[in-house]
């Protein structure tokens, strides 16, 4: 976490977590074409994040009508480009604590109904709400993830491992190679060693690789316009939980 619920509302008592499911067709895209991803998944994701913010605002207003303080937690801002994470509070961990799902091997929130193919929203309030969670914390991981590892097998950059538990099974620099578009542009799945070992993160290598792959600037511009969507979601697509 970058902040505390008390940073938003001094007498906060509860966080309401909710999610929207991706339309199945929006995830059935060609993974080789950046502009297909841009026109399908990325555009749907942008619409979902905007809708989550609208829901959060509407819920906050309803709570205020009942005499409580409430504030939405922005669905995707601010973005820490060094780590490709967003928001001052983690929607994933708030949702796990709230009872929506469990953190899987892929480090995403996995819901029983839809797996990780969702986007999350949150509202902080001082309303004394009855808690639902964390009723699923550890359950999906123990019952499914520990014997599955399809996300590990699907990750093209080998950013996930079987040997450790989340979040310690995740290698950020390898993931950034794919999510930021370098894999798609270079067609090289395993990042160069200097990228993997760069500190504090591989972002220090971006100027060098931008000179080598200048078309990445087109990717970066569109990613900023479309709320910083990732160019790789293989770990999300591979998860069997919630698939019909």
C-alpha positions in Angstrom: 0.0 0.0 0.0 1.1 3.6 -0.7 -1.4 5.1 1.8 -4.0 4.1 4.4 -7.8 4.4 4.3 -7.3 7.0 7.1 -5.4 9.2 4.6 -8.7 9.6 2.8 -11.2 9.6 5.6 -9.8 10.2 9.1 -12.5 8.1 10.8 -12.8 5.4 8.1 -14.5 2.2 9.2 -15.0 0.2 6.0 -14.0 -0.2 2.4 -16.6 -1.4 -0.1 -15.0 -3.4 -3.0 -16.7 -4.3 -6.3 -15.8 -5.4 -9.7 -16.9 -5.6 -13.4 -16.4 -8.6 -15.6 -14.7 -8.4 -19.0 -17.0 -9.4 -21.9 -15.6 -12.7 -23.1 -15.2 -11.5 -26.6 -13.0 -8.6 -25.6 -10.3 -11.1 -24.5 -10.4 -13.2 -27.6 -8.0 -11.0 -29.6 -4.9 -11.5 -31.7 -2.0 -11.2 -29.4 0.4 -10.3 -32.2 -1.1 -7.0 -33.3 -0.8 -4.0 -31.0 -3.5 -2.1 -32.7 -5.9 -5.0 -32.5 -5.3 -5.0 -28.7 -5.7 -1.3 -28.7 -9.1 -1.4 -30.5 -10.5 -4.3 -28.4 -9.2 -5.2 -25.0 -7.6 -1.8 -24.2 -10.7 0.2 -25.2 -13.0 -2.1 -23.2 -10.7 -1.8 -20.2 -10.8 2.0 -20.5 -14.6 1.9 -20.5 -14.7 -0.4 -17.6 -12.4 1.7 -15.5 -14.5 4.8 -16.2 -17.7 2.9 -15.3 -16.1 1.7 -12.0 -15.3 5.3 -11.1 -19.0 6.2 -11.9 -20.2 3.4 -9.7 -17.9 4.5 -6.9 -19.1 8.0 -7.1 -22.8 7.0 -7.1 -22.2 4.7 -4.1 -20.4 7.5 -2.2 -23.3 9.8 -2.8 -25.8 7.2 -1.5 -23.8 6.7 1.6 -23.7 10.5 2.2 -27.5 10.6 1.8 -27.6 8.2 4.8 -25.4 10.6 6.8 -22.0 9.0 6.3 -18.8 10.2 4.7 -17.6 8.3 1.7 -15.1 8.8 -1.1 -14.3 6.8 -4.3 -10.8 5.3 -4.7 -9.7 6.1 -8.3 -9.7 2.9 -10.3 -6.4 3.4 -12.1 -4.6 6.5 -10.8 -1.9 7.4 -9.9 0.2 5.1 -12.0 3.7 4.1 -10.8 5.4 3.6 -14.2 8.5 2.1 -12.5 6.4 -0.9 -11.3 3.4 -0.8 -13.6 1.0 -0.6 -10.7 -1.6 2.0 -10.0 -3.6 3.6 -7.1 -2.6 4.6 -3.6 -4.3 1.6 -2.2 -4.2 -1.9 -3.8 -7.7 -2.7 -5.1 -6.6 -6.4 -5.2 -5.8 -6.6 -1.6 -8.8 -4.5 -0.5 -11.0 -6.9 -2.5 -9.4 -10.0 -0.9 -9.9 -8.6 2.6 -13.5 -7.6 1.6 -14.3 -11.2 0.5 -14.5 -10.8 -3.3 -11.8 -13.3 -4.0 -8.3 -14.5 -3.4 -4.8 -13.6 -4.7 -3.7 -16.2 -7.1 -0.3 -17.5 -8.3 -0.6 -14.9 -11.0 -0.7 -12.2 -8.3 -4.2 -11.1 -9.6 -7.4 -11.1 -7.6 -9.3 -14.3 -8.6 -13.0 -14.4 -8.1 -14.9 -17.7 -8.0 -17.4 -16.5 -10.6 -15.1 -14.9 -13.2 -11.5 -15.7 -12.2 -9.1 -12.8 -12.7 -10.9 -11.5 -15.8 -12.3 -8.4 -14.0 -11.4 -4.8 -13.0 -11.9 -3.5 -9.5 -13.2 -0.5 -7.7 -13.4 0.6 -4.1 -15.1 3.1 -1.9 -13.8 4.2 1.6 -16.4 5.2 4.2 -17.0 5.8 7.9 -20.3 3.9 7.7 -20.2 1.0 10.2 -20.8 -1.7 7.6 -20.9 -5.4 8.4 -17.9 -7.1 6.9 -18.2 -10.0 4.4 -14.5 -11.0 4.3 -11.9 -12.2 4.1 -14.0 -15.3 3.5 -12.1 -16.5 0.4 -8.5 -15.5 1.4 -6.3 -18.5 0.9 -9.1 -20.8 -0.3 -8.8 -20.4 -4.1 -5.0 -20.5 -3.8 -5.0 -23.7 -1.8 -7.8 -25.4 -3.7 -6.8 -24.5 -7.3 -3.6 -22.5 -7.7 -1.3 -24.9 -5.9 -2.0 -27.7 -8.3 -2.6 -25.7 -11.5 0.2 -23.3 -12.5 -1.3 -22.6 -15.9 -0.4 -18.9 -15.5 3.2 -19.9 -14.8 3.3 -22.0 -18.0 1.6 -19.3 -20.0 3.9 -16.4 -19.0 6.2 -15.7 -22.0 8.9 -14.0 -20.0 9.0 -16.5 -17.1 8.0 -13.7 -14.6 6.2 -16.2 -12.4 7.5 -19.2 -10.5 6.1 -22.3 -8.8 8.6 -22.3 -6.0 7.3 -19.3 -3.9 4.0 -17.8 -2.9 2.6 -14.5 -4.1 3.9 -11.8 -4.1 7.4 -13.4 -3.8 6.9 -15.6 -6.9 6.8 -12.6 -9.2 9.7 -11.0 -11.0 8.8 -7.5 -12.0 11.4 -6.7 -14.6 10.5 -9.8 -16.6 6.8 -8.8 -16.5 7.6 -5.3 -17.6 9.3 -6.6 -20.7 5.9 -8.0 -21.8 3.4 -5.5 -20.3 5.2 -2.5 -21.7 5.3 -3.9 -25.2 9.0 -4.7 -25.6 8.2 -8.4 -26.2 5.6 -7.6 -28.9 8.0 -5.3 -30.6 11.2 -7.3 -30.4 9.6 -10.8 -30.7 12.1 -11.8 -28.0 10.3 -13.6 -25.1 13.0 -13.8 -22.5 14.3 -10.3 -21.7 18.1 -9.6 -22.0 20.0 -10.2 -18.8 20.8 -6.5 -18.3 17.0 -5.8 -18.4 16.3 -8.6 -15.8 19.0 -7.5 -13.4 18.5 -3.7 -13.7 17.9 -1.8 -10.4 15.9 -0.3 -9.0 13.8 -1.6 -11.9 14.2 -2.1 -15.6 12.8 1.4 -16.2 16.4 2.6 -16.1 17.0 0.6 -19.3 14.2 2.2 -21.2 16.3 5.0 -22.9 18.7 2.4 -24.3 16.0 0.2 -25.6 14.0 3.1 -27.0 17.0 3.9 -29.1 17.1 0.3 -30.3 13.3 0.0 -30.8 12.1 3.6 -31.5 8.6 2.4 -32.5 8.0 1.8 -28.8 7.2 5.5 -28.6 4.0 4.8 -30.5 3.0 2.1 -28.1 3.8 4.3 -25.1 1.7 7.2 -26.5 -1.3 5.0 -27.0 -0.9 3.3 -23.6 -1.0 6.7 -21.9 -4.2 7.7 -23.9 -5.8 4.4 -22.9 -5.2 4.5 -19.2 -1.9 2.6 -19.3 -3.1 -0.8 -20.4 -0.7 -3.7 -20.4 0.4 -5.3 -23.7 0.4 -8.8 -22.1 -2.4 -10.4 -20.1 -1.4 -14.1 -20.6 -1.6 -14.9 -16.9 -5.2 -13.6 -16.8 -6.2 -15.5 -19.9 -4.7 -18.8 -18.8 -6.5 -19.0 -15.4 -9.2 -21.7 -15.5 -11.2 -20.3 -12.6 -14.5 -19.0 -13.7 -14.3 -20.2 -17.2 -17.4 -21.9 -18.6 
